Amino acid sequence: MDFSNKRVGIWGLGVVGSSALRFFHERSAIISVMDAKEPESSTRAWLTENNIPFILQKDSASFIETHDYLLASPGIDLRPYAAFKERFLTELDLFGHYWKKPIIAITGSVGKTTVTHLLSSILTAAGKKVATGGNIGTGMLDLLAHQNDADMAVLEVSSFQLEWCRSFAPTIALWTNLHPNHLDRHGSLENYFNAKAGILIRQQPEQVALVPAELYDRVKATGTRATVVPWALHRAALDGLSQFTSAYIKDESHISRMIIDTNSAARLDPICDLDQIPPVSFMGNWILILAALDQCGIRFNHHLSDQITVPEHRLELVATHDKIRWYNDSKSTIPAATLAAVEQLNSSSIILFIGGVSKGVDRSPFITQLAGKIKRLYCFGKEAIELCAIAEQSKIESYHFATLEQAVTACKNSLEPQDIVLFSPGGASYDLYKNYQERGAHFKQLIVDKNQS
């Protein structure tokens, strides 16, 4: 792919746009940059020094028309510009073209960041040199400079990043789950599935796709040529699936690989004892991680788990005060993540905080499912009144507040020993915060302040 003297437009100067800027500059492209806000002074100076024009976002169609190629940040919705789709470039397609070593890519509605983090940590502990990036925070085009020092790449990829891909096909694709999310962007659950399926649709038979059993037949129907391997928490989840030759399941004492022979007889090959799995994250994540390790020829054991921790803001125990436990699960941006956290804690003494923005997802069924599983509900933010009204219809004791600080103050005044406070919003953060990290950090600061007051 020769970009020398090609006119390349970069739309958005976030992590992806900034790495793309460096990538195309090194390849002598004729670059222009457009963003909705002025760049920082250092970035502006660099652009000026390298004769790269910056355009404040206004006529987006005109910007696309005047370039041979366009690379847009994943958060930018390109559907209104589909007439220009032949000009669209994606960082995943570029990375897949230039990266010549194995790629493990992870997607899903819930758990993809945790799986990426844990899998990368374990592979590193096993002696592999891993380049980790993508939606987890490091621009994947920046990883190309480290290819000579790496054995493989581990990438977290979102539906936004996959949406316009034309060639990306990882060596191993991991799919954690599918729950309604980003419907304000994709328009329907079917479109969301199709975007996610971009992780495996172009894979070849020598490449592997590890998918949850409930998606197996649906994935096979996409026509992918990949070797599709289902995984499940229970063997019964495999019943009724169309023909498969292997699968990963949990039994009473092991995570095992099930092998189906030519006579359709099943043999279980244990790959990890359950008592060796660290008490972090969810079992479904661990089945997927262990399956990926098995595909890499690595057997997990306790020696690889000594330094394993989950990333911040994911069911993170942040304080224990007066026999009350406080958990920060700010990464929960969809209802399914909150339900998973509630089920993991499994206590009728849970005091739950929900809020944020629904992103086109109806949260009514989710709130209804909370009945009988929690003690009390605190709703905060832009949709707090609406969420509280739904909870009241389900006979859940609930309260609504405009801000998180108001909700925490009210909660603290009514707590009892043995209560579990779970901050798991089940919605996007951008009604009150820049991102889920800022939201989680604020919750933790409020807990420190309230417990010291």
Secondary structure, DSSP 8 states (H G I E B T S, - for coil): ---TT-EEEEE--SHHHHHHHHHHHHTT-EEEEEESS---HHHHHHHHHTT--EEESS-HHHHHHT-SEEEE-TTS--GGGGGGGGGEE-HHHHHHHH--S-EEEEE-SSSHHHHHHHHHHHHHHTT--EEEEETTSS-HHHHGGGGGG-SEEEEE--HHHHTT-SS---SEEEE-------HHHHSSHHHHHHHHGGGTTT--TTSEEEEEHHHHHHHHTTT--SEEEEEESSGGGGTT----SEEEEE-SSEEEEEEE-TTS-EEEEEEEEGGGS-SSS-HHHHHHHHHHHHHTT----GGGSTT----TTSSEEEEEETTEEEEE-TT--SHHHHHHHHHHH--TTEEEEEESB-TT---HHHHHHTTTT-SEEEEESTTHHHHHHHHHHTT--EEEESSHHHHHHHHHTT--TT-EEEE---SBSTTTSSSHHHHHHHHHHHHHHHHH-
